[in-house]
Amino acid sequence: MSQQPNAEMVWLRQKNHIVHVVQPRVAAKSQKWPAYARVLGGHTQLPITQSLPQGQILYRCPVSLYERGAVAEVGPVFAILAGEGKNGFVGARLNFRDVIECGRKQGAFVYVVATNDVHTGNTWFGYVRLGHQRWVRIPCPRPQAVYNRIPTRALERRKSAIRARQVIRQLGIPMFNREYFNKARIYALVRSHGLSSFLPDTEPELNRERLFDMLQKHASVYLKPAGGSVGHGMVRIDSTKSGWTVAVLKQGQTNKHACATAEALWQTVQRERVPGRYVIQQAIPLVEYRGRPCDFRVLLQKQDGTWQVVGRGVRVSGIGRITTHVPNGGSIANADTVLKEAFGDAAERVDDRLVQSVLDAARAIDDGYQGELGEMSMDIGIDPQGHAWFFEANAKPMKFDEPEIRRKSLEGVIQHLRERAGL
C-alpha cells in the first residue's frame, strides 16, 4: 500500500491542550471524506478537517489518506525507540532528525519515543523536531513499526527498556533491531553456517591458559570486550624478543606497556581490562593505505526480505592506534581507491569476494535472530593476499559519513519500516 501524500497530520496548540487532526491537501479536498480517519494498523481515530481550527500549529507532516468504503485510513506512522533521560530521551539526535526528515519526504510520519513512554494504549507521547536542537513532545498514534535505536547497552538493560520491548512484542508491532550484538554469539553464528574461513582464530573466553595458548600460535592477538563498542577496552598484545608489548584503548586514548614475563603480562591484562566478558582473537595483518593499516566498514540492509550491501567505506588507523575507529583517531578513505592501490587489476575480484562474504555472514547472523534484523554494519579486514576477514558486526550502525551511503541508508530504513508494517 503506497501512494503520493495527499494529506497532512497537523498538531495545534489550543490553550492548555494539543489538538491532532488530518487535513486533506488541495487536490484531495474535493473528495467527500468521512468525519474521521483511522490510523493504519491501529485503532486511533483522527478528525478529518477541510480547514484547520484556530490554534498555533506545532507540527505538520505529509501522509497518505485512503478511502476504504465508509472508512478512511491515514498513515503510515513509525517510531524510533530511544533511551529515557532527563531531557526526555537519549540517543543520536542528528541521526533521528535525518530519519524523520527522510520519512517526511516519503510521506511517513516518524517520531521518537522514549522507552518509558511505551505502553499498551493507542496514543503514545513522542518527540519531533521543530528547529535547531528544539524538540517537542506531542501525542502520537501508536506506530505500525519501530526502529530500535536505544543508544547504549546500559540503557538497553534498564527496566523501562526491557518492558518497552516486551510491550512492543505483546502488541504485535514489528521492530528492528532487537538488541545489541554479543561478539561471542556472533562469531558462533558465523562459524555454524560454514564460514570459519572468514573468521580469524578466536577463543570465546579470556583466561590465562587460553591467552598463552593463543600467543603460542600467533605473534599478535586482540582481546575484545564481548559487549563493547567503538573499541573501548580493547587490548592488543604483540610478542617481542624481550617479552610482550600491551596496547590498551580506553576513552579514546591508547596506552602502552612492556611486559618481560608471563606473570607481568597476565597482571597487566587483569589490571587494564574493563568489566565483562572478553574474546581473544588472532591479529590479522591488514592492507595499508599511505603506510597505515585500514579495514572496511560495510553497511547492509534487508530489502524485500533480501540482504543488500548499501555501501562500504574504509577506515584508516591513526598514528599509534590499535583500531581504525574514527572517534579514536582514525580517518576515512575511498574503498575503490584503496582496493585499486593495494591489488591493481585484481581489485574487482577482491571486492566481489568481500561482498559475497558479508552477505553470507549477514544471512547467518539474521538466521540466529529469527529474521528480526533489518540492518547491520560489519568491520572487515582484508589481508595483503586479498582474503577477507570478519572482525565485528554492529546491530545499530553508526552514521556513515559518505554522502551517498548515508542517503541510501536513510531511505532503506524507511523502506524496511514499510515492509515490516506490511505496506
HELIX and SHEET records of a PDB file:
HELIX    1   1 VAL A   26  LYS A   29  1                                   4    
HELIX    2   2 ARG A   93  LYS A  105  1                                  13    
HELIX    3   3 THR A  115  ASP A  117  5                                   3    
HELIX    4   4 ARG A  153  GLU A  156  1                                   4    
HELIX    5   5 LYS A  159  GLN A  170  1                                  12    
HELIX    6   6 LYS A  183  SER A  192  1                                  10    
HELIX    7   7 SER A  196  PHE A  198  5                                   3    
HELIX    8   8 ARG A  208  LYS A  217  1                                  10    
HELIX    9   9 ALA A  262  GLU A  272  1                                  11    
HELIX   10  10 VAL A  326  ASN A  328  5                                   3    
HELIX   11  11 ALA A  335  PHE A  343  1                                   9    
HELIX   12  12 GLY A  344  ALA A  346  5                                   3    
HELIX   13  13 ALA A  347  GLY A  368  1                                  22    
HELIX   14  14 PRO A  403  ARG A  420  1                                  18    
SHEET    1   A 6 HIS A  17  PRO A  24  0                                        
SHEET    2   A 6 ALA A   7  GLN A  14 -1                                        
SHEET    3   A 6 GLN A  56  ARG A  68 -1                                        
SHEET    4   A 6 VAL A  71  GLY A  75 -1                                        
SHEET    5   A 6 TYR A  36  VAL A  39  1                                        
SHEET    6   A 6 GLN A  45  PRO A  47 -1                                        
SHEET    1   B 4 PHE A 109  ALA A 114  0                                        
SHEET    2   B 4 VAL A  77  ALA A  82  1                                        
SHEET    3   B 4 ALA A 145  ASN A 148  1                                        
SHEET    4   B 4 MET A 175  PHE A 176  1                                        
SHEET    1   C 2 THR A 123  GLY A 131  0                                        
SHEET    2   C 2 ARG A 134  PRO A 141 -1                                        
SHEET    1   D 6 THR A 202  GLU A 203  0                                        
SHEET    2   D 6 TYR A 278  GLN A 282 -1                                        
SHEET    3   D 6 SER A 220  PRO A 225 -1                                        
SHEET    4   D 6 VAL A 235  THR A 240 -1                                        
SHEET    5   D 6 GLY A 243  LYS A 250 -1                                        
SHEET    6   D 6 GLN A 253  CYS A 259 -1                                        
SHEET    1   E 4 GLU A 288  TYR A 289  0                                        
SHEET    2   E 4 ARG A 292  GLN A 303 -1                                        
SHEET    3   E 4 THR A 306  VAL A 316 -1                                        
SHEET    4   E 4 SER A 331  ALA A 333 -1                                        
SHEET    1   F 4 GLU A 288  TYR A 289  0                                        
SHEET    2   F 4 ARG A 292  GLN A 303 -1                                        
SHEET    3   F 4 GLU A 375  ILE A 382 -1                                        
SHEET    4   F 4 ALA A 388  ASN A 394 -1                                        
END                                                                             
